[in-house]
Amino acid sequence: MPRVIYTHPTGEHREVEVPVGQNLMLGAAAHGIEGIVGDCGGAMSCATCHVIVDAAFAALLPAPDDTESQMLDFTAAPREANSRLSCQIVMSDRLDGIAIRIADPQV
C-alpha cells in the first residue's frame, strides 16, 4: 500500500499507509493525524485540510481546479506555491512516499 509522510508544523513526521483511491484528508483522519481538521468532510467548502506538498510530488498532481484555488486563497495559514487541500489529493501508487506539511494554523 502506498505511503504518505505527514509533517506537523512542529517538525514531527508520521509515515502511514493510505489506500489507493482515498484522499489524504481521510487518510490522516483514519490514522489519527492531528492538524488536518477537515470540517466539511471533504466537500471542499472549509479549507481546513490545507497542506503544502513537497516540490518533488507537486508536479505529479493535477493542477487545482478553480474551486480549490479559490478556497486556498482563504486559508487560515498563508497560501504557498505548493499549497493544496488534502481532500483533493487522491492517493495512487504513483504518489507512494508523498511528503506533505500540515499548514498552521488551520482555523
Secondary structure, 3 states (H helix, E strand, C coil): CCEEEEECCCCCEEEEECCCCCEHHHHHHHCCCCCCCCCCCCCCCCCCCEEEECHHHHCCCCCCCHHHHHHHCCCCCCCCCCEEEHHHCECCHHHCCEEEEECCCCC
